[in-house]
Structures are given as structure tokens and as C-alpha cells.
């Protein structure tokens, strides 16, 4: 293993009569930083993958593998947002449903980058729905202004307020 005490790479290659090409298995030992699993040893997590891609550095292969995991995270978020079932009976209606789901996914992808900070940036759609999108609030119009009044006792009121402040600080795209 290479690297510091918290992360490292390792690689093994094998050529046998059954395999026509060189296969490589790569592993990464990391400190999880999250809740430990029963498979973690001494607080460290070992993740592995196998590939038959030759001529590429192991770090580049691991980067490609981790980017693929991000794509799979987006697919999981899409299923949690409404892509799991097509609720309507006609294809045209379901096409409209898919466009609405796509719009929601775009908002879920951009909102953490532009509005949220800290741990809230990593919240899954289910947690966002529970903590941010279902907050009790009142929209009040006074003096030609609209004011969103959030419940003071909601635990994530500060997160919502800071997200609105960050969004208002963005430059006008027009």
C-alpha cells in the first residue's frame, strides 16, 4: 500500500490459462469517516474492484471507478425522486411525469452546490424532503413584498434561511 496512514492503493495482477487477458484487482484502504460497518477492520475500510484495462495507472482507474459510483448515486436519487414507477396509464402522461422528475433531479443536483453548506450538501432526497421541503411556513404579502415565515422551532430553519441567503447572493444570470 502507498500513501499516508489514512489512505493507500494496492494492486495485484494475475494471468491464468482461463483468462485470456491480464486482470488486475485494486484495493483502497481508507478511514471511512462515517458509521463503521461490521466489515471494517480497526476503523479502516477496504474497497476493491477488478478490471482488465491495461496500460492505465491504478490511480486513474480508481478515479474512473469512483466517478461511476457517483453516477450510480444519481440513479439512486432518481429512483427516490419518482423514477421508480410510472404512475400514469398513457405514454404521453408518463412522458410528462418523466420530465417533471428530470426537473426535480436538476434542482436536487444544483441546490447542494449553490445553496447548502456542510453536512446538508450530502443529504439524500428523502432527507431533503423531510428536513427542508416539508417545513411549516407561511407566505405573507405586506407592503408589496412577499415574506416566507418559517416556524422558529423547526430544527432546520437555520439551514433553510442560510440557503435562501446564499441563493439571493448569487449574481443575476440574465
Phi and psi in degrees as GROMACS dihedral restraints (atoms count N, CA, C in turn):
[ dihedral_restraints ]
;  ai    aj    ak    al  type     phi  dphi    fc
    3     4     5     6     1  -108.2    20    10
    4     5     6     7     1   164.3    20    10
    6     7     8     9     1   108.3    20    10
    7     8     9    10     1  -170.2    20    10
    9    10    11    12     1   -84.2    20    10
   10    11    12    13     1  -170.8    20    10
   12    13    14    15     1   -71.5    20    10
   13    14    15    16     1   -15.3    20    10
   15    16    17    18     1   -99.2    20    10
   16    17    18    19     1   -16.9    20    10
   18    19    20    21     1  -152.0    20    10
   19    20    21    22     1   154.3    20    10
   21    22    23    24     1  -168.5    20    10
   22    23    24    25     1   162.1    20    10
   24    25    26    27     1  -114.9    20    10
   25    26    27    28     1   153.4    20    10
   27    28    29    30     1  -147.3    20    10
   28    29    30    31     1   154.5    20    10
   30    31    32    33     1  -146.8    20    10
   31    32    33    34     1   140.2    20    10
   33    34    35    36     1  -130.9    20    10
   34    35    36    37     1   143.8    20    10
   36    37    38    39     1  -127.7    20    10
   37    38    39    40     1   153.0    20    10
   39    40    41    42     1  -144.7    20    10
   40    41    42    43     1   141.0    20    10
   42    43    44    45     1  -130.3    20    10
   43    44    45    46     1   124.0    20    10
   45    46    47    48     1  -130.2    20    10
   46    47    48    49     1   174.5    20    10
   48    49    50    51     1   -68.4    20    10
   49    50    51    52     1   -30.4    20    10
   51    52    53    54     1   -73.0    20    10
   52    53    54    55     1   -34.4    20    10
   54    55    56    57     1   -95.6    20    10
   55    56    57    58     1   126.0    20    10
   57    58    59    60     1   -79.5    20    10
   58    59    60    61     1   -23.1    20    10
   60    61    62    63     1  -119.4    20    10
   61    62    63    64     1   163.4    20    10
   63    64    65    66     1   -73.5    20    10
   64    65    66    67     1   127.3    20    10
   66    67    68    69     1  -110.6    20    10
   67    68    69    70     1   140.0    20    10
   69    70    71    72     1  -123.5    20    10
   70    71    72    73     1   139.4    20    10
   72    73    74    75     1  -115.4    20    10
   73    74    75    76     1   129.6    20    10
   75    76    77    78     1  -119.1    20    10
   76    77    78    79     1   145.3    20    10
   78    79    80    81     1  -131.0    20    10
   79    80    81    82     1   152.7    20    10
   81    82    83    84     1  -133.5    20    10
   82    83    84    85     1   127.9    20    10
   84    85    86    87     1  -104.5    20    10
   85    86    87    88     1   117.4    20    10
   87    88    89    90     1  -132.8    20    10
   88    89    90    91     1   157.8    20    10
   90    91    92    93     1   -83.4    20    10
   91    92    93    94     1   121.8    20    10
   93    94    95    96     1   -66.4    20    10
   94    95    96    97     1   -36.3    20    10
   96    97    98    99     1    71.1    20    10
   97    98    99   100     1     1.4    20    10
   99   100   101   102     1  -126.7    20    10
  100   101   102   103     1  -169.7    20    10
  102   103   104   105     1   -63.0    20    10
  103   104   105   106     1   135.2    20    10
  105   106   107   108     1   -70.3    20    10
  106   107   108   109     1   148.3    20    10
  108   109   110   111     1  -101.8    20    10
  109   110   111   112     1   165.0    20    10
  111   112   113   114     1   -70.3    20    10
  112   113   114   115     1   -17.3    20    10
  114   115   116   117     1   -87.2    20    10
  115   116   117   118     1    -8.1    20    10
  117   118   119   120     1   -72.9    20    10
  118   119   120   121     1   138.0    20    10
  120   121   122   123     1  -111.2    20    10
  121   122   123   124     1   121.8    20    10
  123   124   125   126     1    55.8    20    10
  124   125   126   127     1    37.2    20    10
  126   127   128   129     1    77.4    20    10
  127   128   129   130     1     7.6    20    10
  129   130   131   132     1  -114.0    20    10
  130   131   132   133     1   145.9    20    10
  132   133   134   135     1  -111.9    20    10
  133   134   135   136     1   132.7    20    10
  135   136   137   138     1  -108.1    20    10
  136   137   138   139     1   121.1    20    10
  138   139   140   141     1  -117.3    20    10
  139   140   141   142     1   141.3    20    10
  141   142   143   144     1  -134.2    20    10
  142   143   144   145     1   156.6    20    10
  144   145   146   147     1  -151.1    20    10
  145   146   147   148     1   157.0    20    10
  147   148   149   150     1  -118.6    20    10
  148   149   150   151     1   145.6    20    10
  150   151   152   153     1  -149.4    20    10
  151   152   153   154     1   157.2    20    10
  153   154   155   156     1  -114.1    20    10
  154   155   156   157     1    15.9    20    10
  156   157   158   159     1   -74.5    20    10
  157   158   159   160     1   120.0    20    10
  159   160   161   162     1  -103.8    20    10
  160   161   162   163     1   154.4    20    10
  162   163   164   165     1    79.8    20    10
  163   164   165   166     1    12.1    20    10
  165   166   167   168     1  -120.1    20    10
  166   167   168   169     1   138.3    20    10
  168   169   170   171     1   -62.6    20    10
  169   170   171   172     1   147.8    20    10
  171   172   173   174     1   -64.2    20    10
  172   173   174   175     1   -33.1    20    10
  174   175   176   177     1   -65.2    20    10
  175   176   177   178     1   -38.8    20    10
  177   178   179   180     1   -68.0    20    10
  178   179   180   181     1   -37.8    20    10
  180   181   182   183     1   -65.8    20    10
  181   182   183   184     1   -39.6    20    10
  183   184   185   186     1   -67.2    20    10
  184   185   186   187     1   -38.2    20    10
  186   187   188   189     1   -61.0    20    10
  187   188   189   190     1   -44.4    20    10
  189   190   191   192     1   -60.9    20    10
  190   191   192   193     1   -41.0    20    10
  192   193   194   195     1   -65.3    20    10
  193   194   195   196     1   -41.2    20    10
  195   196   197   198     1   -70.4    20    10
  196   197   198   199     1   -34.0    20    10
  198   199   200   201     1   -65.8    20    10
  199   200   201   202     1   -36.3    20    10
  201   202   203   204     1   -63.1    20    10
  202   203   204   205     1   -38.3    20    10
  204   205   206   207     1   -63.8    20    10
  205   206   207   208     1   -35.7    20    10
  207   208   209   210     1   -64.8    20    10
  208   209   210   211     1   -38.9    20    10
  210   211   212   213     1   -63.5    20    10
  211   212   213   214     1   -40.1    20    10
  213   214   215   216     1   -68.0    20    10
  214   215   216   217     1   -31.2    20    10
  216   217   218   219     1   -63.4    20    10
  217   218   219   220     1   -40.6    20    10
  219   220   221   222     1   -64.6    20    10
  220   221   222   223     1   -37.7    20    10
  222   223   224   225     1   -65.4    20    10
  223   224   225   226     1   -42.3    20    10
  225   226   227   228     1   -61.7    20    10
  226   227   228   229     1   -41.0    20    10
  228   229   230   231     1   -64.4    20    10
  229   230   231   232     1   -37.8    20    10
  231   232   233   234     1   -63.6    20    10
  232   233   234   235     1   -40.8    20    10
  234   235   236   237     1   -66.4    20    10
  235   236   237   238     1   -36.6    20    10
  237   238   239   240     1   -73.1    20    10
  238   239   240   241     1   -18.2    20    10
  240   241   242   243     1   -93.2    20    10
  241   242   243   244     1   -12.1    20    10
  243   244   245   246     1   139.0    20    10
  244   245   246   247     1     2.3    20    10
  246   247   248   249     1   -85.2    20    10
  247   248   249   250     1    -7.9    20    10
  249   250   251   252     1   -64.7    20    10
  250   251   252   253     1   -40.2    20    10
  252   253   254   255     1  -129.4    20    10
  253   254   255   256     1   147.3    20    10
  255   256   257   258     1   -98.9    20    10
  256   257   258   259     1   105.7    20    10
  258   259   260   261     1   -79.5    20    10
  259   260   261   262     1   -12.6    20    10
  261   262   263   264     1  -103.2    20    10
  262   263   264   265     1   167.3    20    10
  264   265   266   267     1   -91.4    20    10
  265   266   267   268     1   -23.2    20    10
  267   268   269   270     1  -110.8    20    10
  268   269   270   271     1   149.6    20    10
  270   271   272   273     1   -61.9    20    10
  271   272   273   274     1   -40.3    20    10
  273   274   275   276     1   -65.0    20    10
  274   275   276   277     1   -38.9    20    10
  276   277   278   279     1   -66.4    20    10
  277   278   279   280     1   -41.3    20    10
  279   280   281   282     1   -68.0    20    10
  280   281   282   283     1   -31.2    20    10
  282   283   284   285     1   -63.3    20    10
  283   284   285   286     1   -41.0    20    10
  285   286   287   288     1   -63.5    20    10
  286   287   288   289     1   -42.0    20    10
  288   289   290   291     1   -59.2    20    10
  289   290   291   292     1   -44.4    20    10
  291   292   293   294     1   -63.5    20    10
  292   293   294   295     1   -36.5    20    10
  294   295   296   297     1   -67.5    20    10
  295   296   297   298     1   -37.1    20    10
  297   298   299   300     1   -66.2    20    10
  298   299   300   301     1   -42.3    20    10
  300   301   302   303     1   -61.9    20    10
  301   302   303   304     1   -41.5    20    10
  303   304   305   306     1   -62.8    20    10
  304   305   306   307     1   -40.1    20    10
  306   307   308   309     1   -62.4    20    10
  307   308   309   310     1   -43.6    20    10
  309   310   311   312     1   -63.2    20    10
  310   311   312   313     1   -39.5    20    10
  312   313   314   315     1   -65.7    20    10
  313   314   315   316     1   -38.5    20    10
  315   316   317   318     1   -61.9    20    10
  316   317   318   319     1   -43.2    20    10
  318   319   320   321     1   -64.5    20    10
  319   320   321   322     1   -40.1    20    10
  321   322   323   324     1   -68.3    20    10
  322   323   324   325     1   -27.8    20    10
  324   325   326   327     1   -78.2    20    10
  325   326   327   328     1   -39.2    20    10
  327   328   329   330     1   -84.4    20    10
  328   329   330   331     1   -32.1    20    10
  330   331   332   333     1   -59.6    20    10
  331   332   333   334     1   -46.6    20    10
  333   334   335   336     1   -61.7    20    10
  334   335   336   337     1   -36.0    20    10
  336   337   338   339     1   -71.0    20    10
  337   338   339   340     1   -36.9    20    10
  339   340   341   342     1   -96.4    20    10
  340   341   342   343     1   -32.4    20    10
  342   343   344   345     1  -116.1    20    10
  343   344   345   346     1   -33.5    20    10
  345   346   347   348     1   -95.9    20    10
  346   347   348   349     1   156.7    20    10
  348   349   350   351     1  -133.4    20    10
  349   350   351   352     1   162.4    20    10
  351   352   353   354     1    64.5    20    10
  352   353   354   355     1  -141.4    20    10
  354   355   356   357     1   -66.6    20    10
  355   356   357   358     1   -24.0    20    10
  357   358   359   360     1   -64.6    20    10
  358   359   360   361     1   -22.2    20    10
  360   361   362   363     1   -67.2    20    10
  361   362   363   364     1   -22.5    20    10
  363   364   365   366     1  -101.4    20    10
  364   365   366   367     1     6.6    20    10
  366   367   368   369     1   -67.1    20    10
  367   368   369   370     1   140.2    20    10
  369   370   371   372     1   -78.8    20    10
  370   371   372   373     1   164.4    20    10
  372   373   374   375     1   -55.1    20    10
  373   374   375   376     1   -38.0    20    10
  375   376   377   378     1   -63.7    20    10
  376   377   378   379     1   -42.3    20    10
  378   379   380   381     1   -70.0    20    10
  379   380   381   382     1   -36.7    20    10
  381   382   383   384     1   -62.5    20    10
  382   383   384   385     1   -42.3    20    10
  384   385   386   387     1   -61.2    20    10
  385   386   387   388     1   -43.7    20    10
  387   388   389   390     1   -68.7    20    10
  388   389   390   391     1   -44.3    20    10
  390   391   392   393     1   -91.4    20    10
  391   392   393   394     1   -36.0    20    10
  393   394   395   396     1  -108.8    20    10
  394   395   396   397     1   -47.1    20    10
  396   397   398   399     1   -80.1    20    10
  397   398   399   400     1   -16.3    20    10
  399   400   401   402     1  -108.5    20    10
  400   401   402   403     1    21.7    20    10
  402   403   404   405     1   -70.4    20    10
  403   404   405   406     1   139.3    20    10
  405   406   407   408     1   -74.7    20    10
  406   407   408   409     1   128.0    20    10
  408   409   410   411     1  -153.9    20    10
  409   410   411   412     1   164.2    20    10
  411   412   413   414     1  -128.0    20    10
  412   413   414   415     1   133.7    20    10
  414   415   416   417     1   -95.8    20    10
  415   416   417   418     1   115.3    20    10
  417   418   419   420     1  -113.4    20    10
  418   419   420   421     1   133.9    20    10
  420   421   422   423     1  -107.6    20    10
  421   422   423   424     1   121.6    20    10
  423   424   425   426     1  -148.1    20    10
  424   425   426   427     1   132.0    20    10
  426   427   428   429     1    56.7    20    10
  427   428   429   430     1    42.7    20    10
  429   430   431   432     1    61.3    20    10
  430   431   432   433     1    20.2    20    10
  432   433   434   435     1  -122.4    20    10
  433   434   435   436     1   147.0    20    10
  435   436   437   438     1  -105.6    20    10
  436   437   438   439     1   130.8    20    10
  438   439   440   441     1  -124.2    20    10
  439   440   441   442     1   130.4    20    10
  441   442   443   444     1   -95.4    20    10
  442   443   444   445     1   113.8    20    10
  444   445   446   447     1  -100.3    20    10
  445   446   447   448     1   112.5    20    10
  447   448   449   450     1   -92.1    20    10
  448   449   450   451     1   152.9    20    10
  450   451   452   453     1   -64.8    20    10
  451   452   453   454     1   126.8    20    10
  453   454   455   456     1   -63.8    20    10
  454   455   456   457     1   -29.4    20    10
  456   457   458   459     1   -90.9    20    10
  457   458   459   460     1    -2.7    20    10
  459   460   461   462     1   -68.4    20    10
  460   461   462   463     1   128.3    20    10
  462   463   464   465     1   -60.8    20    10
  463   464   465   466     1   -22.8    20    10
  465   466   467   468     1  -110.7    20    10
  466   467   468   469     1    22.1    20    10
  468   469   470   471     1   -60.9    20    10
  469   470   471   472     1   -40.6    20    10
  471   472   473   474     1   -64.4    20    10
  472   473   474   475     1   -36.3    20    10
  474   475   476   477     1   -64.5    20    10
  475   476   477   478     1   -43.8    20    10
  477   478   479   480     1   -65.5    20    10
  478   479   480   481     1   -44.0    20    10
  480   481   482   483     1   -63.5    20    10
  481   482   483   484     1   -44.1    20    10
  483   484   485   486     1   -67.7    20    10
  484   485   486   487     1   -31.9    20    10
  486   487   488   489     1   -65.5    20    10
  487   488   489   490     1   -44.0    20    10
  489   490   491   492     1   -61.8    20    10
  490   491   492   493     1   -40.6    20    10
  492   493   494   495     1   -63.4    20    10
  493   494   495   496     1   -43.5    20    10
  495   496   497   498     1   -64.6    20    10
  496   497   498   499     1   -39.2    20    10
  498   499   500   501     1   -67.6    20    10
  499   500   501   502     1   -39.2    20    10
  501   502   503   504     1   -68.7    20    10
  502   503   504   505     1   -25.2    20    10
  504   505   506   507     1   -77.9    20    10
  505   506   507   508     1   -13.4    20    10
  507   508   509   510     1   -67.6    20    10
  508   509   510   511     1   146.3    20    10
  510   511   512   513     1   -68.6    20    10
  511   512   513   514     1   152.8    20    10
  513   514   515   516     1   -69.6    20    10
  514   515   516   517     1   123.0    20    10
  516   517   518   519     1   -72.5    20    10
  517   518   519   520     1   -15.0    20    10
